[in-house]
Amino acid sequence: MFTRLVESLAATEPLSRVFSDPSVLQAMLDFEAALACAEAQCGVIPGAAAEKIAEAAHAGGFDTGELTRLSLRAGTPAIPLVSMLTARVLAVDPDAAGFVHYGATSQDVADTALVLLLRQCREVLAHDHQRTAEALRRLSVSGVQEAGISDLAIRERKIAGTSIYRTRLVLFYQASLLVDTDISVFARYLSMPTRVPDYRRGRSHEEFCTTLVREGYRGSLQEVRKALQETVDERLPLLR
């Protein structure tokens, strides 16, 4: 379930779970375990130390409330996390404790954990795409396919896209579906992005995007909303 009231207005429950405190904590610990194992394979640290670190790198038993409090003071969760993990390893193997986080930086933990979490998001986004495509099929809109990283397209022209914005306190997840938008104004307000999906192939906004109306849909916006809501109501319980 949602852990913050604001998330109920700006995200879905499956996506909120990906960025929950236990999930973020485990992603950071997964980095520490993988780092130790990789270093052991390369002969940088003893194999026995890597085993003890990996055994300790499980979120159960960590005080996330204390970790959050210490993170605010340190400016990063990596510093108190490493201290907590080191203490846990120290309790079972003092020699192995000296190899926790060996040779890594705080930013290494944060960046890698974020990427691991974003990888989990792909499955959530895929389910959202499926529900949107199902809703469009209810409206007799055919040919909807996944494209790029997080787009839906008809005949390789973008009709919907999603994005995630995450801060320390807020997770915002949104999707945009082009129903009857005036695409000709896109170029006036949107510059060409520096990173684009392969299927764009250098096309301008107007050439790259389309709308339901352009693709022949003649229903109302209210019917689109109803179809989307019905599909979400049917499918979302399956993901909980």
Secondary structure, DSSP 8 states (H G I E B T S, - for coil): --SSHHHHHHS-HHHHHHTSHHHHHHHHHHHHHHHHHHHHHTTSS-HHHHHHHHHH--STT--HHHHHHHHHHHTSSHHHHHHHHHHHHHTT-HHHHTTTTTT--HHHHHHHHHHHHHHHHHHHHHHHHHHHHHHHHHTT---EEEETTTEEEETTEEEEEEEEEE-SS-EEEEEEE-SS--GGGHHHH----SS--GGGTT--HHHHB--TTTTT--S-HHHHHHHHHHHHHHHHHHH-
